[in-house]
Amino acid sequence: MDEVLDQALRAAVRKRLDYFDALVHQADDPSKSSLADTVIPQLTGAWRDLLAAHEPDERGLCRTCSARRLFGRARCTVWQAAHLRLIADERPVVRRRRFRCRPAAF
Ligand SMILES: [Zn+2]
């Protein structure tokens, strides 16, 4: 696929995701309910296709992500994102900063 087509594809997908986000925040409840029958199967189908493309091999390595790395074990970011969004708590991870106590300068 050439770069122009890639960009058009990415733009179309982002536009559709923006549309879904807008529906969540702006549509009334009856509209949301009627769209759920079509949107939820689209989203679950998209996730299943994506996860199938990142299915680990017999060594437990992602066939797509591991092929890009020559050294070390690449963790599949697609499965990590799926777990974060579908299973784990969706609140953003807030890393706590470690504050070191410095002696007061006098
Ligand atoms: Zn992967």
Residues whose N, C-alpha, C, O or C-beta is under 5 A from the ligand:
A	BS01	ZN	H54 C62 T64 C65 C76 T77 V78
